[in-house]
Amino acid sequence: DESVAAACRVVLEGTFGPAGSDDPNTLLKRLVEAAGSERHEWPTSLLRRIWELLMELEPGRRKSARHEARWLNLLGYALRPGYGLAVDDWRVAETWKTVQGKLAHAAPTSRTESLILWRRIAGGLIPGQQRALAEPLLATVRALHKRHTSGGGKGSDPTFQPHEALEVLRLLGALEHLPVESKIELGRMLLDLLPKKKLEPIRAAVAWALGRLGARQPAYGPLNSVVPVGEAAAWLERLLAEERPDAMVQFTVVNLSRRTGDRFRDLADDVRARVLDWLADQGAGEHARALVREGGQLDAEEQSRVFGEALPKGLRLM
């Protein structure tokens, strides 16, 4: 209600307002107190109101790199998943105009938080915007792939730090409007990188991105952007042979083999039968196996995993 929004305004102005001097690192705690509930309990209406307030207070992100990082983080959180409410398309467009190519600080935290922002609202970005984000990131993934598959030198990886690399991969995986050929190229590179011991810190992100790129059922993208059945089956062959089939690899396998009822997207019955046997061997839950066997809706936990975090309270999209 308006009283909660007013209390949130006071808190946000205390950090980002012209006269605000509050520490951005404690902003979230103060917002939780003002809202009277933990942030995962905030309704979508309040989140969008917070987005409006942050946009109004946008000059405040220039105060310091810490201010910008907190502003970007909260902005994406308040607008996730970039669609689902009236005029979200306008909100995403305004966010793009304000942020893309316009970071106020060169700090790694600003870059990383901008990646998280775009991943959180990826579903509201139009294809051209997604391609603009992806092109430079694909180039860095190609460099990472070359380095780890062609023996291109020793020492630490100059491409990006592990935390930034993790968010690069998660963003790329979330861009469902990318051309199919880009998804195929990226997916094949990620399959090569998945077993690399040196890339253990980003292994979960590699697997997650694969699961999004090859999904039979997009979270929001058009069906003509789905990776072809033959390609998905080839990816599955390698995943089923993976020596460390952890929970994220299981998630990816389910995403790649989930039944949709569409013969142009569904894997052959014998392939899905093999997947079901594999999932049983891995101790996968019944609902995960049911998604492969007969399809159906994702449960709340599965939906959260697809989007990388829980959706706003009351918003159900899949």
Residue frames relative to the residue before (quaternion, step in Angstrom):
aa qw qx qy qz dx dy dz
D 1.0000 0.0000 0.0000 0.0000 0.00 0.00 0.00
E 0.7335 -0.4607 0.2784 0.4150 3.55 -1.30 0.19
S 0.6188 0.5494 -0.3601 0.4307 3.59 1.05 -0.65
V 0.6396 0.5026 -0.3227 0.4839 3.59 1.05 -0.74
A 0.6468 0.5145 -0.3190 0.4639 3.58 0.94 -0.87
A 0.6445 0.5193 -0.3210 0.4604 3.58 1.01 -0.80
A 0.6449 0.5102 -0.3182 0.4717 3.57 1.02 -0.79
C 0.6415 0.5125 -0.3179 0.4742 3.58 1.04 -0.76
R 0.6078 0.5555 -0.3516 0.4454 3.58 1.04 -0.73
V 0.6432 0.5270 -0.3242 0.4510 3.57 0.91 -0.90
V 0.6644 0.5055 -0.2983 0.4625 3.57 0.95 -0.92
L 0.6832 0.4863 -0.2911 0.4604 3.58 0.86 -0.95
E 0.6417 0.5103 -0.3257 0.4710 3.59 1.01 -0.75
G 0.6081 0.5740 -0.3475 0.4242 3.56 1.13 -0.63
T 0.7225 0.3818 -0.2323 0.5275 3.57 1.21 -0.50
F 0.8240 0.2728 -0.1080 0.4846 3.58 0.77 -1.05
G 0.5258 0.6445 -0.4169 0.3665 3.60 1.20 -0.24
P 0.6946 -0.4929 0.3220 0.4135 3.61 -1.20 0.44
A 0.7651 0.3247 -0.1804 0.5260 3.57 1.01 -0.79
G 0.4514 0.7205 -0.4324 0.3002 3.58 1.28 -0.01
S 0.0619 -0.8130 0.5788 0.0108 3.56 -0.97 0.86
D 0.4209 0.7208 -0.4616 0.3003 3.59 1.26 0.19
D 0.5670 -0.6238 0.4353 0.3161 3.54 -1.14 0.75
P 0.4289 -0.7124 0.4840 0.2726 3.63 -0.71 0.98
N 0.6048 0.5865 -0.3596 0.4010 3.58 1.13 -0.54
T 0.7281 0.3790 -0.2396 0.5185 3.59 1.17 -0.44
L 0.3555 0.7754 -0.4669 0.2331 3.57 1.29 0.10
L 0.6694 0.5184 -0.3209 0.4245 3.57 0.80 -0.96
K 0.6328 0.5333 -0.3291 0.4548 3.56 0.96 -0.85
R 0.6832 0.4804 -0.2857 0.4699 3.57 0.95 -0.88
L 0.6244 0.5262 -0.3394 0.4670 3.59 1.08 -0.63
V 0.6187 0.5388 -0.3352 0.4632 3.57 1.02 -0.80
E 0.6569 0.5002 -0.3058 0.4741 3.57 0.98 -0.84
A 0.6651 0.5079 -0.3044 0.4550 3.58 0.96 -0.87
A 0.7021 0.4600 -0.2635 0.4753 3.57 1.00 -0.83
G 0.3746 -0.7508 0.4694 0.2749 3.57 1.19 -0.47
S 0.7537 0.2533 -0.1887 0.5763 3.57 1.23 0.40
E 0.5973 -0.5488 0.4370 0.3887 3.55 -1.25 0.42
R 0.6368 -0.5972 0.3191 0.3689 3.56 -1.05 0.70
H 0.6281 0.5323 -0.3618 0.4374 3.62 1.06 -0.56
E 0.6387 0.5140 -0.3215 0.4738 3.58 1.29 -0.20
W 0.4982 0.6753 -0.4341 0.3276 3.60 1.20 -0.24
P 0.4120 -0.7084 0.5073 0.2667 3.62 -0.78 0.93
T 0.6603 -0.5299 0.3568 0.3949 3.54 -1.20 0.53
S 0.6131 0.5611 -0.3556 0.4276 3.59 1.03 -0.72
L 0.6647 0.4778 -0.3066 0.4858 3.61 0.98 -0.79
L 0.6240 0.5462 -0.3420 0.4419 3.58 0.98 -0.80
R 0.6813 0.4704 -0.3008 0.4733 3.59 0.89 -0.88
R 0.6017 0.5351 -0.3596 0.4715 3.60 1.13 -0.56
I 0.6320 0.5148 -0.3259 0.4788 3.59 1.02 -0.77
W 0.6014 0.5468 -0.3535 0.4630 3.59 1.05 -0.74
E 0.6532 0.5186 -0.3144 0.4534 3.59 0.89 -0.92
L 0.6681 0.5036 -0.2995 0.4586 3.56 0.92 -0.92
L 0.6510 0.5134 -0.3154 0.4616 3.58 0.97 -0.83
M 0.6470 0.5046 -0.3231 0.4716 3.59 0.99 -0.77
E 0.6281 0.5339 -0.3210 0.4662 3.55 1.07 -0.76
L 0.7494 0.3705 -0.1829 0.5174 3.56 1.07 -0.83
E 0.2318 0.8425 -0.4666 0.1372 3.58 1.29 0.29
P 0.6211 0.5476 -0.3822 0.4103 3.67 0.88 -0.68
G 0.5930 0.6142 -0.3560 0.3801 3.58 1.15 -0.54
R 0.5668 0.5950 -0.4033 0.4025 3.59 1.15 -0.34
R 0.6154 0.5797 -0.3420 0.4101 3.58 1.19 -0.42
K 0.4551 0.7143 -0.4392 0.2998 3.59 1.24 -0.20
S 0.7725 -0.1669 0.1374 0.5971 3.59 1.00 -0.81
A 0.6569 -0.4879 0.3820 0.4296 3.56 -1.28 0.20
R 0.6304 0.5305 -0.3405 0.4531 3.59 1.05 -0.69
H 0.6239 0.5256 -0.3361 0.4706 3.57 1.05 -0.73
E 0.6814 0.4905 -0.3066 0.4484 3.57 0.85 -0.92
A 0.6367 0.5323 -0.3353 0.4460 3.59 0.94 -0.85
R 0.6794 0.4765 -0.2942 0.4741 3.58 0.90 -0.89
W 0.6382 0.5309 -0.3264 0.4519 3.59 0.98 -0.82
L 0.6690 0.4944 -0.2977 0.4684 3.59 0.88 -0.92
N 0.6592 0.5267 -0.3119 0.4367 3.56 0.91 -0.93
L 0.7098 0.4517 -0.2603 0.4738 3.55 0.87 -0.97
L 0.5979 0.5706 -0.3594 0.4333 3.59 1.08 -0.69
G 0.6912 0.4665 -0.2784 0.4767 3.58 0.87 -0.93
Y 0.6278 0.5377 -0.3351 0.4522 3.55 1.02 -0.79
A 0.6976 0.4893 -0.2691 0.4489 3.57 0.96 -0.88
L 0.7423 0.3947 -0.2193 0.4951 3.60 1.15 -0.53
R 0.4436 0.7099 -0.4617 0.2934 3.61 1.21 -0.11
P 0.6444 -0.1979 -0.7362 -0.0602 1.65 -2.06 1.41
G 0.6973 -0.4810 0.2701 0.4576 3.58 1.18 0.52
Y 0.7708 0.1220 -0.0931 0.6183 3.57 1.30 0.02
G 0.5097 0.6606 -0.4597 0.3040 3.55 -1.28 0.18
L 0.7568 0.2454 -0.1587 0.5847 3.58 1.23 -0.47
A 0.6518 -0.5057 0.3882 0.4108 3.55 -1.24 0.46
V 0.8613 0.1051 -0.1555 0.4721 3.54 -1.16 0.90
D 0.3037 0.7407 -0.5408 0.2582 3.61 1.09 0.51
D 0.5935 0.5666 -0.3788 0.4281 3.60 1.07 -0.61
W 0.6451 0.5007 -0.3148 0.4838 3.58 1.05 -0.75
R 0.6381 0.5303 -0.3306 0.4498 3.58 0.95 -0.83
V 0.6578 0.4970 -0.3105 0.4732 3.57 0.95 -0.87
A 0.6422 0.5245 -0.3253 0.4547 3.59 0.96 -0.84
E 0.6542 0.5015 -0.3087 0.4746 3.59 0.99 -0.81
T 0.6269 0.5302 -0.3285 0.4669 3.57 1.04 -0.79
W 0.6421 0.5283 -0.3156 0.4572 3.57 0.95 -0.90
K 0.6735 0.5020 -0.2989 0.4528 3.59 0.86 -0.96
T 0.7067 0.4854 -0.2555 0.4468 3.55 1.04 -0.80
V 0.8032 0.3486 -0.1373 0.4632 3.57 0.95 -0.89
Q 0.6601 0.5579 -0.3435 0.3674 3.59 0.79 -0.98
G 0.8419 0.0593 -0.0936 0.5281 3.55 -0.65 1.17
K 0.6951 0.4725 -0.2552 0.4781 3.58 1.26 0.15
L 0.2026 0.7726 -0.5728 0.1845 3.59 0.95 0.78
A 0.4261 -0.7274 0.4844 0.2338 3.55 -0.95 0.90
H 0.7827 0.2398 -0.1133 0.5631 3.58 1.17 -0.57
A 0.4287 -0.7174 0.4953 0.2371 3.56 -1.05 0.78
A 0.3825 0.7581 -0.4599 0.2596 3.58 1.28 0.09
P 0.5924 -0.5769 0.4249 0.3683 3.60 -1.10 0.65
T 0.6176 0.5575 -0.3589 0.4230 3.60 1.03 -0.69
S 0.6370 0.5147 -0.3362 0.4651 3.60 1.01 -0.72
R 0.6515 0.5096 -0.3207 0.4616 3.58 0.93 -0.86
T 0.6815 0.4938 -0.2959 0.4518 3.56 0.85 -0.97
E 0.6815 0.4815 -0.2994 0.4626 3.58 0.89 -0.87
S 0.6112 0.5261 -0.3676 0.4631 3.60 1.09 -0.51
L 0.6115 0.5352 -0.3456 0.4692 3.60 1.08 -0.67
I 0.6541 0.5051 -0.3058 0.4727 3.57 0.98 -0.88
L 0.6143 0.5548 -0.3369 0.4487 3.57 1.01 -0.83
W 0.7127 0.4506 -0.2761 0.4613 3.59 0.74 -1.02
R 0.6254 0.5221 -0.3531 0.4599 3.59 1.02 -0.66
R 0.6610 0.5269 -0.3141 0.4321 3.57 0.94 -0.86
I 0.7882 0.2784 -0.1532 0.5270 3.61 0.99 -0.73
A 0.2383 0.8243 -0.4899 0.1541 3.58 1.26 0.35
G 0.6462 0.5609 -0.3246 0.4030 3.57 0.98 -0.80
G 0.6931 0.4532 -0.2784 0.4866 3.57 1.22 -0.32
L 0.5536 0.6103 -0.3919 0.4093 3.58 1.28 -0.09
I 0.4184 -0.6941 0.5223 0.2653 3.57 -1.00 0.79
P 0.7124 -0.4859 0.2799 0.4220 3.62 -1.16 0.47
G 0.6598 0.5170 -0.3246 0.4382 3.60 0.89 -0.83
Q 0.6405 0.5110 -0.3197 0.4758 3.56 1.04 -0.75
Q 0.6483 0.5126 -0.3231 0.4611 3.57 0.97 -0.82
R 0.6517 0.5017 -0.3244 0.4673 3.59 0.95 -0.78
A 0.6321 0.5378 -0.3320 0.4482 3.58 1.01 -0.79
L 0.6560 0.4882 -0.3052 0.4880 3.57 1.04 -0.74
A 0.7150 0.5087 -0.2630 0.4011 3.55 0.89 -0.99
E 0.6155 0.6187 -0.3712 0.3173 3.59 0.86 -0.89
P 0.7162 0.4087 -0.2902 0.4856 3.65 0.72 -0.86
L 0.6401 0.5290 -0.3324 0.4472 3.59 1.08 -0.65
L 0.6136 0.5385 -0.3454 0.4629 3.58 1.05 -0.71
A 0.6242 0.5425 -0.3401 0.4476 3.56 1.03 -0.76
T 0.6809 0.4725 -0.3013 0.4715 3.58 0.96 -0.78
V 0.6216 0.5145 -0.3523 0.4741 3.60 1.08 -0.61
R 0.6092 0.5382 -0.3550 0.4617 3.59 1.03 -0.70
A 0.6536 0.5047 -0.3115 0.4702 3.57 0.99 -0.84
L 0.6343 0.5236 -0.3191 0.4708 3.57 1.01 -0.82
H 0.6556 0.5179 -0.2993 0.4610 3.56 0.96 -0.92
K 0.6599 0.5089 -0.3100 0.4576 3.56 0.89 -0.93
R 0.6544 0.5349 -0.3087 0.4362 3.53 0.96 -0.90
H 0.7761 0.3729 -0.1844 0.4739 3.57 0.92 -0.89
T 0.7235 0.3871 -0.2629 0.5075 3.60 1.21 -0.08
S 0.7478 0.3608 -0.2112 0.5157 3.59 1.19 -0.42
G 0.4763 -0.6919 0.4284 0.3331 3.56 1.28 0.18
G 0.2599 0.8188 -0.4789 0.1807 3.54 1.05 0.73
G 0.8369 -0.1657 0.0686 0.5172 3.57 0.47 1.12
K 0.3694 -0.7182 0.5509 0.2104 3.52 -1.31 0.30
G 0.6173 0.5638 -0.4056 0.3697 3.50 -1.32 -0.01
S 0.7345 -0.4066 0.2911 0.4588 3.54 -1.30 -0.15
D 0.5298 -0.6462 0.4543 0.3088 3.50 -1.16 0.66
P 0.3183 -0.7850 0.4987 0.1836 3.60 -0.63 1.05
T 0.5007 0.7045 -0.4165 0.2819 3.56 1.21 -0.40
F 0.7314 -0.2926 0.1722 0.5915 3.55 0.87 -0.99
Q 0.5847 -0.5528 0.4579 0.3779 3.51 -1.32 0.36
P 0.6786 -0.5248 0.3109 0.4091 3.61 -1.11 0.62
H 0.6750 0.4952 -0.3235 0.4410 3.60 0.86 -0.88
E 0.6689 0.4795 -0.3045 0.4796 3.57 0.98 -0.80
A 0.6210 0.5409 -0.3403 0.4538 3.59 1.01 -0.78
L 0.6194 0.5543 -0.3317 0.4463 3.55 1.01 -0.84
E 0.7138 0.4437 -0.2610 0.4749 3.58 0.88 -0.93
V 0.5664 0.5693 -0.3824 0.4571 3.60 1.14 -0.54
L 0.6975 0.4749 -0.2743 0.4612 3.57 0.84 -1.00
R 0.6520 0.5101 -0.3187 0.4616 3.56 0.98 -0.81
L 0.6358 0.5082 -0.3346 0.4748 3.58 1.02 -0.71
L 0.6612 0.5079 -0.3207 0.4495 3.59 0.82 -0.93
G 0.6572 0.5187 -0.3130 0.4484 3.57 0.97 -0.81
A 0.6874 0.5003 -0.2747 0.4492 3.57 1.12 -0.65
L 0.6029 0.5859 -0.3534 0.4104 3.60 1.25 -0.26
E 0.1001 -0.8640 0.4927 0.0280 3.56 0.29 1.28
H 0.6222 0.5435 -0.3526 0.4396 3.61 1.22 -0.22
L 0.4246 0.7014 -0.4823 0.3085 3.61 1.19 0.01
P 0.5825 -0.5715 0.4312 0.3850 3.59 -1.11 0.58
V 0.6209 -0.5701 0.3882 0.3726 3.56 -1.10 0.72
E 0.6519 0.5269 -0.3377 0.4282 3.60 0.92 -0.81
S 0.6264 0.5168 -0.3392 0.4748 3.60 1.09 -0.63
K 0.6379 0.5224 -0.3253 0.4630 3.57 1.01 -0.80
I 0.6524 0.5115 -0.3168 0.4609 3.57 0.97 -0.84
E 0.6514 0.5093 -0.3218 0.4612 3.58 0.89 -0.89
L 0.6824 0.4870 -0.2868 0.4636 3.56 0.87 -0.97
G 0.6540 0.5276 -0.3166 0.4400 3.58 0.91 -0.89
R 0.6595 0.5029 -0.3135 0.4624 3.57 0.93 -0.83
M 0.6387 0.5090 -0.3329 0.4714 3.58 1.02 -0.72
L 0.6640 0.5117 -0.3101 0.4485 3.57 0.93 -0.86
L 0.6126 0.5428 -0.3485 0.4567 3.58 1.05 -0.68
D 0.6441 0.5068 -0.3153 0.4784 3.57 1.07 -0.71
L 0.7108 0.4746 -0.2583 0.4503 3.57 1.03 -0.80
L 0.5308 0.6889 -0.3946 0.2965 3.59 1.10 -0.67
P 0.7625 0.3876 -0.2503 0.4536 3.66 0.75 -0.84
K 0.4904 0.7012 -0.4265 0.2931 3.60 1.22 -0.24
K 0.4292 -0.7261 0.4796 0.2418 3.57 -0.63 1.15
K 0.6416 0.5419 -0.3322 0.4294 3.59 1.02 -0.74
L 0.7129 0.4247 -0.2490 0.4994 3.57 1.21 -0.42
E 0.2176 0.8206 -0.5000 0.1711 3.56 1.23 0.45
P 0.6479 0.5371 -0.3512 0.4103 3.67 0.89 -0.76
I 0.7667 0.3188 -0.1972 0.5213 3.60 1.12 -0.50
R 0.3105 0.7922 -0.4833 0.2060 3.59 1.26 0.19
A 0.6633 0.5080 -0.3190 0.4474 3.60 0.86 -0.91
A 0.6562 0.5039 -0.3126 0.4667 3.59 1.02 -0.78
V 0.6047 0.5467 -0.3489 0.4624 3.59 1.08 -0.73
A 0.6886 0.4773 -0.2807 0.4682 3.58 0.85 -0.99
W 0.6448 0.5278 -0.3241 0.4479 3.59 0.95 -0.88
A 0.6631 0.5059 -0.3072 0.4582 3.57 0.90 -0.93
L 0.6169 0.5410 -0.3387 0.4604 3.58 1.03 -0.76
G 0.6663 0.5195 -0.2948 0.4464 3.54 0.97 -0.89
R 0.6667 0.4717 -0.2994 0.4933 3.57 1.07 -0.68
L 0.6644 0.5271 -0.3123 0.4280 3.58 0.91 -0.89
G 0.7902 0.3359 -0.1605 0.4868 3.57 0.94 -0.88
A 0.3278 0.7896 -0.4762 0.2054 3.57 1.28 0.11
R 0.4441 -0.6734 0.5268 0.2679 3.55 -1.08 0.80
Q 0.7649 0.2396 -0.1275 0.5843 3.56 1.15 -0.67
P 0.3000 -0.7716 0.5249 0.1979 3.62 -0.28 1.16
A 0.5355 -0.6065 0.4744 0.3469 3.55 -1.20 0.50
Y 0.8181 -0.0281 0.0521 0.5719 3.57 1.00 -0.81
G 0.5930 0.6338 -0.3517 0.3507 3.60 1.17 -0.48
P 0.6227 -0.5490 0.4024 0.3859 3.58 -1.28 0.29
L 0.5952 -0.6028 0.3982 0.3519 3.56 -1.12 0.64
N 0.6431 0.5251 -0.3455 0.4373 3.61 1.10 -0.50
S 0.6225 0.5144 -0.3562 0.4700 3.58 1.28 0.10
V 0.4601 0.6839 -0.4465 0.3483 3.59 1.29 0.09
V 0.5166 -0.6331 0.4832 0.3143 3.57 -0.98 0.88
P 0.5513 -0.6496 0.4031 0.3340 3.63 -0.85 0.91
V 0.6683 -0.5340 0.3575 0.3747 3.53 -1.22 0.65
G 0.6666 0.5228 -0.3127 0.4296 3.58 0.86 -0.94
E 0.6514 0.5063 -0.3091 0.4731 3.56 1.03 -0.79
A 0.6511 0.5118 -0.3151 0.4635 3.57 0.93 -0.90
A 0.6439 0.5219 -0.3225 0.4572 3.59 1.00 -0.80
A 0.6412 0.5148 -0.3230 0.4685 3.58 1.03 -0.77
W 0.6281 0.5176 -0.3344 0.4751 3.59 1.02 -0.75
L 0.6480 0.5351 -0.3173 0.4394 3.56 0.96 -0.88
E 0.5912 0.5791 -0.3675 0.4243 3.58 1.00 -0.79
R 0.7049 0.4539 -0.2635 0.4771 3.54 0.90 -0.92
L 0.6555 0.5163 -0.3201 0.4486 3.57 1.00 -0.75
L 0.6552 0.5129 -0.3167 0.4554 3.59 1.00 -0.77
A 0.6828 0.4475 -0.2783 0.5060 3.56 1.24 -0.42
E 0.3971 0.7412 -0.4604 0.2845 3.58 1.29 -0.02
E 0.4605 -0.7239 0.4506 0.2468 3.56 -0.82 1.04
R 0.7777 0.2410 -0.1356 0.5646 3.59 1.14 -0.56
P 0.0093 -0.8496 0.5269 -0.0227 3.58 0.39 1.22
D 0.0129 -0.8376 0.5454 -0.0276 3.57 0.39 1.23
A 0.7697 -0.3817 0.2451 0.4492 3.57 -1.33 0.01
M 0.6660 0.4977 -0.3227 0.4523 3.60 0.97 -0.74
V 0.6116 0.5170 -0.3515 0.4849 3.59 1.09 -0.62
Q 0.6170 0.5311 -0.3425 0.4690 3.59 1.03 -0.72
F 0.6210 0.5409 -0.3274 0.4633 3.58 0.99 -0.86
T 0.6701 0.5060 -0.2902 0.4590 3.55 0.94 -0.94
V 0.6442 0.5228 -0.3169 0.4596 3.57 0.95 -0.89
V 0.6540 0.4995 -0.3159 0.4721 3.60 0.94 -0.84
N 0.6551 0.5196 -0.3192 0.4460 3.59 0.90 -0.87
L 0.6975 0.4806 -0.2679 0.4590 3.56 0.99 -0.85
S 0.7840 0.3222 -0.1593 0.5061 3.58 1.14 -0.50
R 0.3539 0.7539 -0.4849 0.2669 3.60 1.26 0.13
R 0.4071 -0.7236 0.5048 0.2363 3.55 -0.86 0.95
T 0.1571 -0.8087 0.5632 0.0643 3.57 -0.96 0.89
G 0.4527 -0.6684 0.4700 0.3569 3.59 1.16 -0.53
D 0.6094 0.5051 -0.3414 0.5069 3.56 1.34 0.08
R 0.3797 -0.7707 0.4604 0.2233 3.59 -0.41 1.19
F 0.6263 0.5398 -0.3465 0.4431 3.58 1.18 -0.38
R 0.7391 0.3731 -0.2219 0.5151 3.58 1.24 -0.34
D 0.6505 0.5535 -0.3226 0.4079 3.58 1.08 -0.66
L 0.4739 -0.6537 0.5160 0.2860 3.52 -1.11 0.76
A 0.6387 -0.5163 0.3997 0.4071 3.55 -1.25 0.39
D 0.6364 -0.5677 0.3680 0.3706 3.56 -1.13 0.70
D 0.6685 0.5060 -0.3247 0.4379 3.60 0.92 -0.82
V 0.6191 0.5266 -0.3473 0.4678 3.59 1.10 -0.64
R 0.6737 0.4816 -0.3033 0.4714 3.58 0.91 -0.88
A 0.5983 0.5519 -0.3643 0.4524 3.60 1.10 -0.62
R 0.6444 0.5066 -0.3166 0.4774 3.58 1.01 -0.80
V 0.6341 0.5262 -0.3253 0.4639 3.55 1.01 -0.82
L 0.6544 0.5172 -0.3169 0.4514 3.58 0.92 -0.87
D 0.6317 0.5123 -0.3311 0.4784 3.59 1.01 -0.76
W 0.6533 0.5197 -0.3033 0.4595 3.55 0.97 -0.92
L 0.6587 0.5070 -0.3089 0.4623 3.58 0.92 -0.90
A 0.6305 0.5216 -0.3334 0.4683 3.58 1.02 -0.76
D 0.6457 0.5199 -0.3148 0.4623 3.58 0.99 -0.84
Q 0.6999 0.4624 -0.2650 0.4755 3.57 1.09 -0.71
G 0.4779 -0.6854 0.4318 0.3395 3.57 1.25 -0.10
A 0.2585 0.7858 -0.5219 0.2079 3.58 1.14 0.58
G 0.5891 -0.6076 0.4139 0.3354 3.55 -1.15 0.65
E 0.6600 -0.5319 0.3662 0.3838 3.54 -1.25 0.48
H 0.6630 0.5132 -0.3340 0.4307 3.60 0.91 -0.81
A 0.6152 0.5370 -0.3475 0.4608 3.58 1.03 -0.73
R 0.6753 0.4786 -0.2974 0.4759 3.58 0.94 -0.85
A 0.6219 0.5443 -0.3423 0.4471 3.59 1.06 -0.71
L 0.6074 0.5568 -0.3554 0.4412 3.60 1.05 -0.70
V 0.6800 0.4577 -0.2798 0.4998 3.58 1.07 -0.72
R 0.6870 0.5111 -0.2810 0.4335 3.56 0.95 -0.90
E 0.8465 0.0204 0.0219 0.5316 3.58 0.76 -1.01
G 0.5423 -0.6216 0.4095 0.3897 3.60 1.22 -0.07
G 0.2854 0.7665 -0.5512 0.1649 3.55 -1.22 -0.43
Q 0.6642 -0.5102 0.3875 0.3853 3.53 -1.38 -0.04
L 0.4949 -0.6207 0.5138 0.3253 3.54 -1.20 0.54
D 0.3988 -0.6656 0.5543 0.3013 3.56 -1.11 0.58
A 0.7428 -0.4366 0.2599 0.4360 3.58 -1.27 0.25
E 0.6628 0.5066 -0.3121 0.4547 3.58 0.95 -0.84
E 0.6592 0.4999 -0.3065 0.4707 3.58 0.97 -0.85
Q 0.6382 0.5245 -0.3244 0.4608 3.56 1.00 -0.81
S 0.6337 0.5237 -0.3252 0.4674 3.58 1.01 -0.80
R 0.6540 0.5115 -0.3197 0.4565 3.56 0.99 -0.78
V 0.6183 0.5415 -0.3451 0.4532 3.59 1.02 -0.75
F 0.7560 0.3837 -0.2097 0.4871 3.58 0.85 -0.95
G 0.5353 -0.6482 0.3983 0.3669 3.58 1.24 -0.16
E 0.7729 -0.0242 -0.0072 0.6340 3.57 1.32 -0.13
A 0.6701 -0.4941 0.3536 0.4262 3.56 -1.25 0.26
L 0.4584 -0.6475 0.5322 0.2956 3.54 -1.15 0.66
P 0.6548 -0.4864 0.3754 0.4400 3.60 -1.21 0.31
K 0.6319 -0.5698 0.3742 0.3688 3.53 -1.08 0.77
G 0.8219 0.2411 -0.1958 0.4775 3.54 -0.91 0.98
L 0.6388 0.5102 -0.3331 0.4698 3.59 1.24 -0.19
R 0.0391 0.7914 -0.6074 0.0570 3.57 -0.67 1.10
L 0.0982 -0.8538 0.5112 -0.0128 3.55 -0.62 1.15
M 0.7709 0.3163 -0.1747 0.5246 3.62 1.14 -0.40
